[in-house]
């Protein structure tokens, strides 16, 4: 209390000036209609700016939680959609002894580390064996194909992305179904090369490239990218530059895909 009194005494003239300013402004606003309206407008403007700033800050603070909720909801919808699609395909066969089975399930995860400037890039996820993730599972984002799980620990996974020289992917032109082999040329992080497409195929700029489904890893029809340019060298096949759908510099929420019928498919294929 004594310190407060000393402070008031020390800055007596300042506090007096401040008090007189407040009184003057109050009288001016009360006695003059123009100034009162002006004061109200300024006050509302300041108040609006404050609430707008506060809203932006609050939105930023809850953005992570909102994104996580949306990610979980998206994963749930993917799982439900896969089950419904499977039932629809099989019901068309009119088989009375058929018991519907879902082929794929989706596990949500977050990217916690990634490289794009190397020949052999990798991505690290915050989920691992304890969450049901295993090597050779497909990894996708809301925009399309990301890569394939390479190795796992209890709580983390390492992913080989499309932008890795070691990865090759079976992909096809969605419009006509012709498929080939897609790989990364080793530079940049937004393009890949699709080969083995016959020269007689009707090919157009902007054609959508999707997964072929000719493996036990990726479902059919997942977006890979679009045709940017193409040319025919010696031989009977195109060399196609594909603009990748996924931005590897801006990866966050992804899904890991488990093929529930993978072992059955591989066992059958080994018999050949």
N, C-alpha and C positions, 0 to 999 in steps of 0.2 A: 504493500500500500504506500509506504514511504517512497519507494522508487517511482511509483506511478505519479505521485505528487511532484517529485523532483522533475520528472519528464515533462509534466504539464507546465510547470513554472519555467523550465528551460526553454520550451518551445511555445511560450504563451502567445507571442505575436502571430506565429504561424497558425495555431489553433483558432485564435480570434479571427484572423483573416479568413480561414476556412469556414467558420461559422457565419460570418457576415456574407460570404459568397453564397452559401446555401440559402440564407434568409433572403438575399437579393433575388436570386433565381426563383425562389418560391413566390415572392411578391410579384415578380414580373410575370410569371406564368399565370397566377391567379387573377391579376388585374387586366391582363391583355389577352384578348381572344386569339389573335394571330400567333403570339408567342406560345400560348397554351397548346394550340393545335400543332405548332412546330415541335414543341417539346414531346408531345404524345407520339408524333410520327418518328422522331429520333429514338425515343424509348422503345417503341415497337420494333424498329429496325435493329437496334442493339439486341433486344430480347430474341428476335427471330434469328439473328446471326449466332447468338449463344446456343439456342436450341438446335440449330442446324449443325453447328460444330459438335455439340454434345451427341447428337444423333449419329454423326459420322464416326466418332470415337466409340460409341456403344456398338455400332454395327461392325466396326473392325474387331472389337473384342469378342463378339459372338460369332464372327465369320467362320473361324476354325470349327467351332461346334456345329454350325449350320452345314458346312461342307461335309463334315463327318456323317451327319444325319442323312444328307442327300446321298452320300456314297453308299451307306448301308441300305437305304431304300432302293437305290439303283441295283445293287447286288441282289436284293430280295426279288425285285421285278424280273431280273435276268433269270433267276432260278425258276420262277413261276412260268415265265415265257417258254423256257426250254421244255418244261414238263408239258405245257399245253400243246406246243408244236409237235412233240413226240406223239402225243395221243391223237392229234389230228391226222398225222401221216399214217399212223397204223390203223385208224378207224376206216380209212379209205379202202383198206384191203379186205374188209368184211370178214375178218378171221374171228370165229367165235371162241377159240381157245387162247386168244391173245390176252396177256396181262400187261398193261401199259407200264413202261419203265422209262425213267428219265435218264438221258445219256450224259448230260453235263451238269456240274454244279460249280458255283462261283464263290471264290473266297476273297473278300476285300482286303486290301493292304495299302500302305503308304510308301512312296519312294523316299528314302532317307539319304541316299547318296547316288550320284550318277556321273559318268564321264562321257564326253562327246568328242574330245580332241585327240583320241588315240586310234591306232589301228584295231585294237582289241578292247573295245569299250565294255564296261559292265555297269549294272544297276543294282543297288542294294535295297531290299524291302524290309519292312519292320515286322514281318511274319515269317514263321518257319515251320519246322516239322511239328511242333506242338499245336499248330493251327491247321494241320492237314495238308501242308504244302510239301511236294516231293519234286525231285529232279524231272526234267522233261515234261513239265506242265506249261501250257500256254499262258502268256501274260498279255492282257489287253488294257486299253484305257477307254474312256468314253468316245475317243476319236478313232480308235482302231488298234491294229496289232502293235504291240510293244516288243515282245521277244519271247524267249523260252527260259524257264528256270534251269540253271546250271548246277548249283549246289545249294544245300540247306544245312542250317544248324537248328538248335532247338527253337530259337526265336527270330532268326533272320534267314533271308534267302538272297542268293546271288543270281542275277538274270543276265543272259546274253541278249542284248537288244539287236534289232535289225541292223543297227550301225556298228556291226562287229564283223570283221573279215571271215570269221569262222562259221557264221550262220548262213544257211541257205533255206529258203522257204518255198513250198509249192503254192503258186498263186495263179489265178486265172482272170480273164477278162469277163466281167460280170455280164456284159451284153450278149456275148455269143458262146461263153463257156470254154473257150480254148485256154489251156493251161501251160505253164512253163516254170522255170526255176528262177527265183528272185534272190539276188545277193547285193551286198553293199560294195561299191567300188573302192572304198578306203579313204575318201575325202568328203568333207561336208557332213552334215547330219540331217539333210532334208531330201536326199535323193537315193534311189537304189536302181539296179539294173535288172530288167526282166528279159530272160533269154528263152530260146527254144520255142518261140511262137512262129509257126510256119508263115512263109511269105505270102501265101494266097489268102490269109485271113483278113477280113475287113477290119481295119484298125483306124481309130480316130483319136485326135487330140481330145483330152478330157475324159476318155473312157475310164470307168472305175475298175480298179484292180482289187480283188478280194481273195481270201484264202480259198483254196480249192477243196479242202476237206479230205484230200487224199493222204491222210496220215492219221495216227491215233492221238495227235496232239491238239490241233486246232479244229474247231467246228467249221463247217463250210459257211462262206459268205461274210466273214469278218473283214471290214475295210482295211486295205493296205495303203492305198493311195490312188492317184490318177495319172494317166498317161500325159507326160509333159512333151516328149518328143520321141521320134523313132526313125530308124534308118535300116536299110538292108545292106550288109556287107557281102562279101563273097559267100556263096552258099544259099540255102533255102530258108533262112530264118532271120527274123527281125532282132535288132538290139534296141530295147525300149527303155527309155529313162522314165522312171516313176517318181512323181512328187509324193513323198511320204505324207500320210495323213497326220501322224503323230509328231508333235513338236518336242523333241528330246531335250530341249533347253527349258521346257516348262511342264515337267511331269510331276504329278502329285498323287492323285487317287487312281488306283488301278485295280484290276480283278485278275486273280489267278484261276485258271479253268482246270477243273479235274474231270477227266473222261472216265465215267463210271463203268464203261464197257471196254476200257483200254486193254486189259489183260486178255479178255475173250478174243478181241480183234487180233492182237499180236500172236496169240497162240494159234489161231487159225492160219495166219499168214506165214508162220514158221513151218507149217506142214507142207507148203508148196515145194 
